[in-house]
Amino acid sequence: MRGPLIQTEARAILNRGISHGISECKKEIALRMLKMGKLTVEEIAEYSALSVAEVEQLANPQTI
């Protein structure tokens, strides 16, 4: 691989890692809000930058 291609691939890997980390932080924040029990699912979605569906999924995890 040449220099620019390696840099591009490295940047893509880094961005995926950062994106995954941010997503996990949003979910942790939403879970804390859910445990408090003071906010609606819609409010939590707005404050955490998750979708309503994602917050609902966190609120009602399915067990196998």
Protein Blocks (a to p, Z undefined) as FASTA:
>chain_A
ZZklmmmmmmmmmmmmmmmmmmmmmmmmmmmmmmnopacfklmmmmnopafklmmmmmmc
cdZZ
